[in-house]
């Protein structure tokens, strides 16, 4: 019994370290970036959402056959930036495989 509790505790500490390395952002230290982001920073206002959706619709309705390759690339880059901005403000939670297994094991052990 003592060994299994010890292994579960070691497993919890091992699996919790994956959250520290799961961030896709820059690994450079920046004093402006805090460890815990403020909830209001990541939310888009209604005005910004409508502005972004109208811009995406404008880009989709453009006649791209007459554009140069450079202009098409700029539009693609703008769409990717909009997509990243919307994904950041989406409020999704990513759970890794190890964390999911740990959650399932804890549920089984506690129930």
Number of C-alpha atoms within 10 A of each C-alpha: 6 7 8 9 10 11 12 15 12 12 14 16 11 12 17 14 11 14 12 7 9 11 9 6 6 7 8 6 8 8 7 6 8 9 7 6 9 9 9 9 9 15 16 15 11 9 8 11 13 12 11 17 12 12 15 16 10 10 15 12 9 10 8 13 8 9 11 9 10 9 12 14 12 11 15 13 12 15 17 12 12 16 13 12 15 16 12 14 15 12 11 8 6 9 12 13 10 15 19 12 13 17 13 12 12 13 10 9 8 7 5
